[in-house]
Structure formats: structure tokens, C-alpha cells
Amino acid sequence: MKAGRETSEHTFRVEHIGFEADFYHPQGKNLKLGTDTVERYEMQKEDAEIFIQHASATAFNSDEILSWFLLQTNTTLADHLPQPSLGKPSMGQPVFVTFPIRFDQGVFHMDTEHGSQDLRALNLLVRVEGKAKTNS
């Protein structure tokens, strides 16, 4: 099980839809991603390793950066969902959530049209579907 994808009452399935990035660069949110970064993400939204951690030089994909965020904030997906969606018969219905992740300079970077640039903020757009656990 991935970080934050399960509570004592629910399990969650995540589908990554997209993201918006802001950089520690004068162009900020208007800075375009590098062509290779865009192509890799469009071909493999879930698995494209386009977020690079400075400390370890480890490449993260969208799902891994979401797990990193949940671990850093010590939260689960349930903590970020609208409360009326939990525990209701409509639990199987998808909920669209934006995860606003903020970074200190020098934590993660991405390849852009101006080379490698540090991420200031990342808004991950995901579709979450929860399912109540059954007592078997």
C-alpha cells in the first residue's frame, strides 16, 4: 500500500490528471517546461519521473511526489477530501482534489525551457475514488 492511501475505514485509488508548477525563477508560473519533460509526462502521467529531488538526485513521478507530500505532512488522502464524501453511499464516486505542495528552494527541481529550475510550488490535480473497507 502506498503512503496515505488507506485509513482504518477506507482505501483510495488515485488517478493523476495534471499539475501546475511555479518556479524560483523570474517567470515563475509562466516558465515553460522542457520539451522532453512535457513529452514524458504526456506519455506516462503516473510514471514519468520529472520531479528531481536535489539531496538525492532521485527522480520522482506524480504518484511518488504525492506520497512524499502525504508523508511530509503526516496526512492521508482522507484528510484532504471534502468531509461529506467520506462514509456516504456515494463513496465510490470520484472526487477531484488539488494538492497545493510548497517547496523551499533547493528541494526539488524540474527541467524547463531555461534548464533545471527549482520548484517553488506544485499543484497536483488528481481524481480520488474511495471505497469503504469491508469487515471480512
DSSP file (Angstrom, degrees, kcal/mol; ACC not computed):
  #  RESIDUE AA STRUCTURE BP1 BP2  ACC     N-H-->O    O-->H-N    N-H-->O    O-->H-N    TCO  KAPPA ALPHA  PHI   PSI    X-CA   Y-CA   Z-CA
    1    1 A M              0   0    0      0, 0.0     2,-0.1     0, 0.0     3,-0.1   0.000 360.0 360.0 360.0 138.7    0.0    0.0    0.0
    2    2 A K    >   -     0   0    0      1,-0.1     3,-1.9     3,-0.1     4,-0.2  -0.464 360.0 -76.2 -82.1 154.9    1.3    3.5   -0.9
    3    3 A A  T 3  S+     0   0    0      1,-0.3    -1,-0.1    -2,-0.1    67,-0.1  -0.206 113.4   1.3 -53.3 130.8    1.7    6.2    1.7
    4    4 A G  T 3  S+     0   0    0      2,-0.2    73,-2.8     1,-0.1    74,-0.3   0.578  96.7 113.0  72.4  11.1   -1.6    7.8    2.8
    5    5 A R  S <  S+     0   0    0     -3,-1.9     7,-2.4    71,-0.2     2,-0.3   0.378  71.6  46.9 -97.5   4.9   -3.8    5.6    0.6
    6    6 A E  B     -A   11   0A   0      5,-0.2     2,-0.2    -4,-0.2     5,-0.2  -0.999  54.4-178.7-148.3 140.5   -5.5    3.7    3.3
    7    7 A T        -     0   0    0      3,-3.0   126,-0.0    -2,-0.3    -2,-0.0  -0.696  51.8 -92.1-121.2-179.4   -7.3    4.5    6.6
    8    8 A S  S    S+     0   0    0     -2,-0.2     3,-0.1     1,-0.2   125,-0.0   0.760 127.3  29.4 -65.9 -21.7   -8.9    2.1    9.1
    9    9 A E  S    S+     0   0    0      1,-0.1   124,-3.0   123,-0.1     2,-0.3   0.641 121.5  36.4-111.0 -19.4  -12.2    2.6    7.3
   10   10 A H  E     - B   0 132A   0    122,-0.3    -3,-3.0   120,-0.0     2,-0.3  -0.928  50.8-153.5-138.8 156.0  -11.3    3.3    3.6
   11   11 A T  E     -AB   6 131A   0    120,-2.3   120,-2.4    -2,-0.3     2,-0.4  -0.946  23.6-148.5-122.0 151.9   -8.9    2.6    0.8
   12   12 A F  E     - B   0 130A   0     -7,-2.4     2,-0.4    -2,-0.3   118,-0.2  -0.947  10.3-157.0-128.9 142.4   -8.3    5.1   -2.0
   13   13 A R  E     - B   0 129A   0    116,-2.7   116,-2.6    -2,-0.4     2,-0.4  -0.954  17.8-157.3-113.2 134.3   -7.5    4.9   -5.7
   14   14 A V  E     - B   0 128A   0     -2,-0.4     2,-0.5   114,-0.2   114,-0.2  -0.933  11.9-171.7-119.2 134.6   -5.8    7.9   -7.3
   15   15 A E  E     - B   0 127A   0    112,-2.6   112,-2.9    -2,-0.4     2,-0.4  -0.994  22.8-135.6-121.1 124.7   -5.7    9.0  -10.9
   16   16 A H  E     + B   0 126A   0     -2,-0.5   110,-0.2   110,-0.2    30,-0.1  -0.663  25.4 174.4 -83.7 129.9   -3.3   11.8  -11.8
   17   17 A I  E     -     0   0A   0    108,-2.9     2,-0.3    -2,-0.4   109,-0.2   0.785  53.7 -62.5-103.4 -38.8   -4.9   14.4  -14.1
   18   18 A G  E     - B   0 125A   0    107,-1.6   107,-3.0     2,-0.0    -1,-0.4  -0.981  43.1-125.9 174.2-172.7   -2.3   17.1  -14.3
   19   19 A F  E     - B   0 124A   0     -2,-0.3     2,-0.4   105,-0.2   105,-0.2  -0.987   5.4-141.0-157.1 161.1   -0.3   19.7  -12.5
   20   20 A E  E     - B   0 123A   0    103,-1.6   103,-2.7    -2,-0.3     2,-0.4  -0.999  24.2-158.5-125.1 130.5    0.7   23.4  -12.4
   21   21 A A  E     - B   0 122A   0     -2,-0.4     2,-0.4   101,-0.2   101,-0.2  -0.870   9.8-167.2-114.1 144.4    4.2   24.3  -11.4
   22   22 A D  E     - B   0 121A   0     99,-2.6    98,-3.3    -2,-0.4    99,-1.8  -0.986  17.3-156.3-125.8 139.1    5.7   27.5  -10.1
   23   23 A F  E     - B   0 119A   0     -2,-0.4     2,-2.1    96,-0.3    96,-0.2  -0.787  31.5-113.1-120.2 156.5    9.4   28.1  -10.0
   24   24 A Y  S    S+     0   0    0     94,-2.3    94,-0.3    -2,-0.3    95,-0.1  -0.558  87.1 104.7 -78.9  71.0   12.0   30.1   -8.2
   25   25 A H  S >  S-     0   0    0     -2,-2.1     3,-2.0    92,-0.1    -2,-0.2  -0.974  88.6-106.6-150.4 148.5   12.7   31.9  -11.5
   26   26 A P  T 3  S+     0   0    0      0, 0.0     4,-0.1     0, 0.0    -1,-0.0   0.797 121.8  51.4 -53.3 -29.5   11.6   35.4  -12.6
   27   27 A Q  T >  S+     0   0    0      1,-0.2     3,-2.6     2,-0.1     4,-0.3   0.629  84.0 172.0 -84.1 -12.2    9.0   33.9  -14.9
   28   28 A G  G X   +     0   0    0     -3,-2.0     3,-1.3     1,-0.3    -1,-0.2  -0.137  69.5   6.1  48.7-120.0    7.5   31.8  -12.1
   29   29 A K  G 3  S+     0   0    0      1,-0.3    -1,-0.3    -7,-0.2    -8,-0.2   0.703 128.7  62.8 -67.2 -20.9    4.3   30.1  -13.2
   30   30 A N  G <  S+     0   0    0     -3,-2.6     2,-0.3    -7,-0.1    -1,-0.3   0.512  74.2 112.4 -85.3  -4.2    4.8   31.3  -16.8
   31   31 A L    <   -     0   0    0     -3,-1.3     2,-0.2    -4,-0.3   -10,-0.1  -0.547  66.9-131.7 -70.7 127.4    8.0   29.3  -17.2
   32   32 A K        -     0   0    0     -2,-0.3    81,-2.7     1,-0.1    82,-0.4  -0.538  16.2-116.0 -83.2 145.4    7.5   26.6  -19.8
   33   33 A L  B     -D  112   0B   0     79,-0.3    79,-0.3    -2,-0.2    -1,-0.1  -0.377  40.3 -91.2 -71.8 156.6    8.6   23.0  -19.1
   34   34 A G     >  -     0   0    0     77,-1.9     4,-2.3     1,-0.1     5,-0.2  -0.339  34.6-114.9 -65.3 151.4   11.3   21.5  -21.3
   35   35 A T  H  > S+     0   0    0      1,-0.2     4,-2.6     2,-0.2     5,-0.2   0.894 116.3  50.9 -55.6 -44.9   10.0   19.6  -24.4
   36   36 A D  H  > S+     0   0    0      1,-0.2     4,-2.6     2,-0.2    -1,-0.2   0.888 109.2  51.6 -62.5 -39.7   11.3   16.3  -23.1
   37   37 A T  H  > S+     0   0    0      2,-0.2     4,-2.3     1,-0.2    -2,-0.2   0.932 111.5  46.7 -62.7 -46.6    9.6   16.8  -19.8
   38   38 A V  H  X S+     0   0    0     -4,-2.3     4,-2.7     2,-0.2     5,-0.2   0.928 113.3  48.7 -62.3 -46.3    6.3   17.5  -21.5
   39   39 A E  H  X S+     0   0    0     -4,-2.6     4,-1.8     1,-0.2    -2,-0.2   0.923 112.1  47.9 -62.0 -45.3    6.6   14.5  -23.8
   40   40 A R  H  X S+     0   0    0     -4,-2.6     4,-1.9     1,-0.2    -1,-0.2   0.914 114.2  47.0 -63.3 -41.8    7.4   12.1  -21.0
   41   41 A Y  H  < S+     0   0    0     -4,-2.3    -2,-0.2    -5,-0.2    -1,-0.2   0.919 111.1  50.5 -67.0 -43.0    4.5   13.4  -18.8
   42   42 A E  H  < S+     0   0    0     -4,-2.7     3,-0.3     1,-0.2    -1,-0.2   0.835 114.3  45.5 -64.1 -31.6    2.0   13.3  -21.7
   43   43 A M  H  < S+     0   0    0     -4,-1.8    -1,-0.2     1,-0.2    -2,-0.2   0.818 132.0  15.7 -80.2 -31.3    3.0    9.7  -22.5
   44   44 A Q     X  +     0   0    0     -4,-1.9     4,-2.5    -5,-0.2    -1,-0.2  -0.549  64.1 173.5-145.0  72.8    3.0    8.4  -18.9
   45   45 A K  T  4 S+     0   0    0     -3,-0.3    17,-0.6     1,-0.2    18,-0.1   0.879  85.3  39.6 -50.7 -45.7    1.2   10.7  -16.4
   46   46 A E  T  4 S+     0   0    0      1,-0.2    17,-0.9    16,-0.1    18,-0.3   0.841 126.8  32.2 -74.4 -33.5    1.5    8.4  -13.5
   47   47 A D  T  4 S+     0   0    0     -3,-0.2     2,-0.5    14,-0.1    -2,-0.2   0.497  78.4 118.7-110.6  -5.2    5.1    7.1  -14.2
   48   48 A A     <  -     0   0    0     -4,-2.5     2,-1.5    -7,-0.2    14,-0.4  -0.515  55.7-146.0 -68.9 116.5    7.0   10.0  -15.8
   49   49 A E        +     0   0    0     -2,-0.5    12,-0.3     1,-0.2    -1,-0.1  -0.652  49.2 136.0 -86.6  87.9    9.9   10.8  -13.4
   50   50 A I        +     0   0    0     -2,-1.5     2,-0.6    10,-0.9    61,-0.4   0.467  43.7  81.5-116.9  -6.1   10.1   14.5  -13.9
   51   51 A F  E     -E   60   0B   0      9,-2.2     9,-3.5    -3,-0.2     2,-0.5  -0.918  65.5-160.2-105.3 115.9   10.4   15.9  -10.4
   52   52 A I  E     -EF  59 109B   0     57,-2.9    57,-2.5    -2,-0.6     2,-0.5  -0.850  10.2-141.3-106.6 124.6   14.1   15.7   -9.2
   53   53 A Q  E  >  - F   0 108B   0      5,-2.9     4,-1.9    -2,-0.5     5,-0.4  -0.704   8.8-149.6 -81.8 126.1   15.0   15.8   -5.5
   54   54 A H  T  4 S+     0   0    0     53,-2.5    -1,-0.2    -2,-0.5    53,-0.1   0.936  89.4  55.7 -60.3 -50.1   18.2   17.8   -5.1
   55   55 A A  T  4 S+     0   0    0     52,-0.4    -1,-0.2     1,-0.2    53,-0.1   0.833 127.2  16.2 -57.7 -38.5   19.5   16.0   -2.0
   56   56 A S  T  4 S-     0   0    0     -3,-0.2    -1,-0.2     2,-0.1    -2,-0.2   0.507  92.1-127.3-113.8  -7.7   19.5   12.5   -3.5
   57   57 A A     <  +     0   0    0     -4,-1.9     2,-0.4     1,-0.2    -3,-0.2   0.725  57.7 154.7  60.3  23.1   19.2   13.3   -7.3
   58   58 A T        -     0   0    0     -5,-0.4    -5,-2.9     1,-0.0     2,-0.4  -0.658  41.0-134.9 -83.4 133.8   16.3   10.9   -7.2
   59   59 A A  E     -E   52   0B   0     -2,-0.4     2,-0.3    -7,-0.2    -7,-0.2  -0.761  21.1-162.0 -89.9 132.3   13.6   11.3   -9.9
   60   60 A F  E     -E   51   0B   0     -9,-3.5    -9,-2.2    -2,-0.4   -10,-0.9  -0.864   6.7-146.2-112.3 145.9   10.0   11.2   -8.6
   61   61 A N     >  -     0   0    0     -2,-0.3     4,-2.4   -12,-0.3     5,-0.2  -0.482  40.9 -90.9 -96.5 179.2    6.8   10.7  -10.7
   62   62 A S  H  > S+     0   0    0    -17,-0.6     4,-1.8   -14,-0.4     5,-0.1   0.888 126.9  49.3 -59.2 -41.8    3.5   12.3   -9.8
   63   63 A D  H  > S+     0   0    0    -17,-0.9     4,-2.2     1,-0.2    -1,-0.2   0.896 112.0  48.2 -66.8 -39.5    2.4    9.4   -7.6
   64   64 A E  H  > S+     0   0    0    -18,-0.3     4,-2.6     2,-0.2    -2,-0.2   0.866 109.5  51.9 -69.2 -36.3    5.6    9.4   -5.7
   65   65 A I  H  X S+     0   0    0     -4,-2.4     4,-2.2     2,-0.2    -1,-0.2   0.858 109.5  50.9 -69.8 -32.8    5.6   13.2   -5.2
   66   66 A L  H  X S+     0   0    0     -4,-1.8     4,-2.5    -5,-0.2    -2,-0.2   0.929 111.5  47.2 -65.8 -44.9    2.0   12.8   -3.8
   67   67 A S  H  X S+     0   0    0     -4,-2.2     4,-2.4     2,-0.2    -2,-0.2   0.903 110.8  52.5 -61.8 -41.0    3.2   10.1   -1.4
   68   68 A W  H  X S+     0   0    0     -4,-2.6     4,-2.8     2,-0.2    -1,-0.2   0.927 110.1  48.9 -58.9 -45.9    6.2   12.3   -0.4
   69   69 A F  H  X S+     0   0    0     -4,-2.2     4,-2.3     2,-0.2    -2,-0.2   0.919 110.6  49.5 -60.3 -46.2    3.7   15.1    0.4
   70   70 A L  H  X>S+     0   0    0     -4,-2.5     5,-2.2     1,-0.2     4,-0.6   0.883 113.5  46.7 -63.5 -38.4    1.5   12.9    2.4
   71   71 A L  H ><5S+     0   0    0     -4,-2.4     3,-0.6     3,-0.2    -2,-0.2   0.920 112.1  50.3 -67.6 -43.7    4.5   11.6    4.4
   72   72 A Q  H 3<5S+     0   0    0     -4,-2.8    -2,-0.2     1,-0.2    -1,-0.2   0.862 118.2  38.3 -63.1 -36.3    5.9   15.1    4.9
   73   73 A T  H 3<5S-     0   0    0     -4,-2.3    -1,-0.2    -5,-0.2    -2,-0.2   0.460 104.7-129.0 -94.1  -2.2    2.5   16.4    6.2
   74   74 A N  T <<5 +     0   0    0     -3,-0.6     2,-0.3    -4,-0.6    -3,-0.2   0.917  66.7 124.4  53.1  47.9    1.8   13.2    8.1
   75   75 A T      < -     0   0    0     -5,-2.2     2,-0.3    -6,-0.2    -1,-0.2  -0.783  53.0-136.7-128.0 171.3   -1.7   13.0    6.5
   76   76 A T    >   -     0   0    0     -2,-0.3     3,-0.8    -3,-0.1     4,-0.5  -0.754  37.2-100.5-118.6 171.5   -3.7   10.6    4.4
   77   77 A L  G >> S+     0   0    0    -73,-2.8     3,-1.7    -2,-0.3     4,-0.5   0.876 121.0  63.8 -58.6 -36.7   -5.8   11.2    1.3
   78   78 A A  G >4 S+     0   0    0    -74,-0.3     3,-0.9     1,-0.3    -1,-0.2   0.838  94.1  60.6 -58.1 -33.7   -8.9   11.2    3.6
   79   79 A D  G <4 S+     0   0    0     -3,-0.8    -1,-0.3     1,-0.2    -2,-0.2   0.701 108.0  45.1 -66.8 -18.3   -7.6   14.3    5.4
   80   80 A H  G <4 S+     0   0    0     -3,-1.7    -1,-0.2    -4,-0.5    -2,-0.2   0.419  93.8  94.6-107.1  -1.2   -7.7   16.2    2.1
   81   81 A L  S << S-     0   0    0     -3,-0.9     2,-0.2    -4,-0.5     5,-0.1  -0.616  89.9 -93.6 -90.8 151.4  -11.1   15.1    0.8
   82   82 A P    >   -     0   0    0      0, 0.0     3,-1.9     0, 0.0     4,-0.4  -0.461  38.7-128.0 -59.0 130.2  -14.3   17.1    1.4
   83   83 A Q  G >  S+     0   0    0      1,-0.3     3,-1.7     2,-0.2    -2,-0.1   0.815 102.6  63.8 -56.8 -37.3  -15.8   15.6    4.5
   84   84 A P  G 3  S+     0   0    0      0, 0.0    -1,-0.3     0, 0.0     4,-0.1   0.754  95.6  62.5 -60.4 -19.6  -19.3   14.9    3.1
   85   85 A S  G <  S+     0   0    0     -3,-1.9     3,-0.5     2,-0.1     2,-0.4   0.650  86.5  89.6 -81.1 -12.7  -17.7   12.5    0.6
   86   86 A L  S <  S-     0   0    0     -3,-1.7     4,-0.1    -4,-0.4   -76,-0.0  -0.693  99.2  -1.5 -88.8 134.0  -16.5   10.1    3.4
   87   87 A G  S    S+     0   0    0     -2,-0.4    -1,-0.2     1,-0.2    -2,-0.1   0.523  97.8 121.7  75.0   6.6  -18.7    7.3    4.6
   88   88 A K  S >  S-     0   0    0     -3,-0.5     3,-2.0    -4,-0.1    -1,-0.2  -0.604  79.0-106.7 -97.4 161.8  -21.7    8.1    2.4
   89   89 A P  G >  S+     0   0    0      0, 0.0     3,-0.6     0, 0.0    -1,-0.1   0.785 119.3  64.5 -56.5 -25.7  -23.2    5.7   -0.1
   90   90 A S  G >   +     0   0    0      1,-0.2     3,-2.7     2,-0.1    -5,-0.0   0.260  65.7 118.3 -81.8  15.4  -21.6    7.8   -2.9
   91   91 A M  G <   +     0   0    0     -3,-2.0    39,-1.0     1,-0.3    -1,-0.2   0.804  68.7  59.4 -52.5 -32.8  -18.2    6.8   -1.6
   92   92 A G  G <  S+     0   0    0     -3,-0.6    -1,-0.3    37,-0.1    -2,-0.1   0.559  84.0 101.4 -75.5  -7.4  -17.4    5.1   -4.9
   93   93 A Q  S <  S-     0   0    0     -3,-2.7    37,-0.5    -8,-0.1     2,-0.1  -0.553  81.6-107.8 -77.9 141.3  -18.0    8.4   -6.8
   94   94 A P        -     0   0    0      0, 0.0     2,-0.4     0, 0.0    35,-0.2  -0.376  27.0-157.5 -71.1 148.0  -14.8   10.2   -7.8
   95   95 A V  E     -C  128   0A   0     33,-2.7    33,-3.3    -2,-0.1     2,-0.5  -0.989  11.8-138.7-122.4 133.1  -13.7   13.4   -6.1
   96   96 A F  E     +C  127   0A   0     -2,-0.4     2,-0.4    31,-0.2    31,-0.2  -0.831  28.3 179.4 -96.5 127.1  -11.4   15.9   -7.8
   97   97 A V  E     -C  126   0A   0     29,-2.5    29,-2.8    -2,-0.5     2,-0.5  -0.962  23.0-150.0-131.4 142.2   -8.8   17.3   -5.5
   98   98 A T  E     -C  125   0A   0     -2,-0.4    27,-0.2    27,-0.2   -79,-0.0  -0.965  11.9-155.2-109.8 125.4   -5.9   19.8   -5.9
   99   99 A F  E     -C  124   0A   0     25,-2.7    25,-2.3    -2,-0.5     2,-0.9  -0.884   6.7-153.3-100.5 108.9   -2.9   19.2   -3.6
  100  100 A P  E     -C  123   0A   0      0, 0.0     2,-0.5     0, 0.0    23,-0.2  -0.725  17.2-174.6 -85.1 106.1   -1.0   22.5   -3.1
  101  101 A I  E     -C  122   0A   0     21,-3.2    21,-2.8    -2,-0.9     2,-0.4  -0.878   5.4-162.5-105.4 128.4    2.6   21.5   -2.4
  102  102 A R  E     -C  121   0A   0     -2,-0.5     2,-0.4    19,-0.2    19,-0.2  -0.871   5.0-162.2-112.1 145.0    5.1   24.2   -1.5
  103  103 A F        -     0   0    0     17,-2.6     2,-0.2    -2,-0.4     3,-0.1  -0.952  18.2-127.9-127.4 142.9    8.9   23.8   -1.6
  104  104 A D    >   -     0   0    0     -2,-0.4     3,-1.2     1,-0.1     4,-0.4  -0.523  53.2 -84.0 -73.8 156.7   11.8   25.6   -0.1
  105  105 A Q  T 3  S+     0   0    0      1,-0.2    -1,-0.1    -2,-0.2     4,-0.1  -0.396 116.0  28.2 -63.4 138.9   14.4   26.5   -2.6
  106  106 A G  T 3  S+     0   0    0      2,-0.3    -1,-0.2    13,-0.1   -51,-0.2   0.596  94.2  96.6  87.5  12.0   16.8   23.6   -3.3
  107  107 A V  S <  S+     0   0    0     -3,-1.2   -53,-2.5     1,-0.4   -52,-0.4   0.889  92.3   1.4 -96.7 -55.4   14.4   20.8   -2.5
  108  108 A F  E     -F   53   0B   0     -4,-0.4    11,-2.8    11,-0.4    -1,-0.4  -0.963  64.1-175.5-131.7 150.4   13.0   19.7   -5.9
  109  109 A H  E     -FG  52 118B   0    -57,-2.5   -57,-2.9    -2,-0.3     2,-0.3  -0.933   7.4-156.5-138.6 166.5   13.7   20.9   -9.5
  110  110 A M  E     - G   0 117B   0      7,-2.2     7,-2.8    -2,-0.3     2,-0.5  -0.940  30.4-101.8-137.2 158.7   12.4   20.2  -13.0
  111  111 A D  E     + G   0 116B   0    -61,-0.4   -77,-1.9    -2,-0.3     5,-0.2  -0.727  49.4 170.6 -83.1 128.8   13.7   20.7  -16.5
  112  112 A T  E >   -DG  33 115B   0      3,-1.9     3,-1.7    -2,-0.5   -79,-0.3  -0.660  53.9 -86.8-127.1-178.8   12.4   23.8  -18.1
  113  113 A E  T 3  S+     0   0    0    -81,-2.7   -80,-0.1     1,-0.3     3,-0.1   0.678 131.5  49.4 -65.8 -15.5   13.0   25.8  -21.3
  114  114 A H  T 3  S-     0   0    0      1,-0.5    -1,-0.3   -82,-0.4     2,-0.1  -0.093 122.9-102.5-110.9  32.4   15.6   27.6  -19.2
  115  115 A G  E <  S-G  112   0B   0     -3,-1.7    -3,-1.9     2,-0.1    -1,-0.5  -0.348  77.1  -7.2  81.5-163.9   17.3   24.5  -17.9
  116  116 A S  E    S-G  111   0B   0     -5,-0.2     2,-0.4    -3,-0.1    -5,-0.2  -0.513  71.2-178.0 -71.3 126.9   16.9   22.9  -14.5
  117  117 A Q  E     -G  110   0B   0     -7,-2.8    -7,-2.2    -2,-0.3     2,-0.1  -0.982  28.1-110.9-132.4 140.6   14.9   25.2  -12.2
  118  118 A D  E     -G  109   0B   0     -2,-0.4   -94,-2.3   -94,-0.3     2,-0.4  -0.430  32.7-121.5 -68.5 137.6   13.9   24.8   -8.5
  119  119 A L  E     +B   23   0A   0    -11,-2.8   -11,-0.4   -96,-0.2   -12,-0.3  -0.648  27.8 178.6 -78.3 132.7   10.2   24.3   -7.8
  120  120 A R  E    S-     0   0A   0    -98,-3.3   -17,-2.6     1,-0.4     2,-0.3   0.767  72.5  -2.8 -95.4 -41.4    8.5   26.9   -5.6
  121  121 A A  E     -BC  22 102A   0    -99,-1.8   -99,-2.6   -19,-0.2    -1,-0.4  -0.993  55.8-163.8-152.9 151.3    5.0   25.3   -5.7
  122  122 A L  E     -BC  21 101A   0    -21,-2.8   -21,-3.2    -2,-0.3     2,-0.8  -0.970   6.1-160.1-140.8 122.0    3.3   22.4   -7.3
  123  123 A N  E     -BC  20 100A   0   -103,-2.7  -103,-1.6    -2,-0.4     2,-0.5  -0.902  15.3-158.3-102.0 107.0   -0.5   22.0   -7.6
  124  124 A L  E     -BC  19  99A   0    -25,-2.3   -25,-2.7    -2,-0.8     2,-0.6  -0.750   2.2-153.8 -87.0 126.8   -1.2   18.3   -8.2
  125  125 A L  E     +BC  18  98A   0   -107,-3.0  -108,-2.9    -2,-0.5  -107,-1.6  -0.900  26.4 165.8-103.2 118.4   -4.6   17.7   -9.8
  126  126 A V  E     -BC  16  97A   0    -29,-2.8   -29,-2.5    -2,-0.6     2,-0.5  -0.901  37.2-135.5-133.8 159.2   -5.9   14.2   -9.0
  127  127 A R  E     -BC  15  96A   0   -112,-2.9  -112,-2.6    -2,-0.3     2,-0.4  -0.977  27.9-165.0-111.5 123.0   -9.1   12.2   -9.1
  128  128 A V  E     -BC  14  95A   0    -33,-3.3   -33,-2.7    -2,-0.5     2,-0.5  -0.924   9.3-170.8-115.7 133.4   -9.6   10.2   -5.9
  129  129 A E  E     -B   13   0A   0   -116,-2.6  -116,-2.7    -2,-0.4     2,-0.3  -0.985  11.1-159.7-123.2 122.6  -12.0    7.3   -5.5
  130  130 A G  E     -B   12   0A   0    -39,-1.0     2,-0.4   -37,-0.5  -118,-0.2  -0.714   5.9-167.0-102.7 152.9  -12.6    6.0   -2.1
  131  131 A K  E     -B   11   0A   0   -120,-2.4  -120,-2.3    -2,-0.3     2,-0.2  -0.996  23.5-121.9-138.9 130.1  -14.0    2.6   -1.1
  132  132 A A  E     -B   10   0A   0     -2,-0.4  -122,-0.3  -122,-0.2     2,-0.2  -0.471  32.3-118.2 -69.2 139.9  -15.2    1.6    2.3
  133  133 A K        -     0   0    0   -124,-3.0     2,-0.4    -2,-0.2    -1,-0.1  -0.511  23.9-136.1 -76.4 147.4  -13.4   -1.4    3.7
  134  134 A T        -     0   0    0     -2,-0.2     2,-1.2  -124,-0.0    -1,-0.0  -0.830  14.5-121.9-103.2 144.9  -15.5   -4.5    4.5
  135  135 A N              0   0    0     -2,-0.4    -2,-0.0     1,-0.2     0, 0.0  -0.727 360.0 360.0 -86.8  98.5  -15.1   -6.5    7.6
  136  136 A S              0   0    0     -2,-1.2    -1,-0.2     0, 0.0    -3,-0.0   0.403 360.0 360.0-109.9 360.0  -14.2   -9.9    6.3
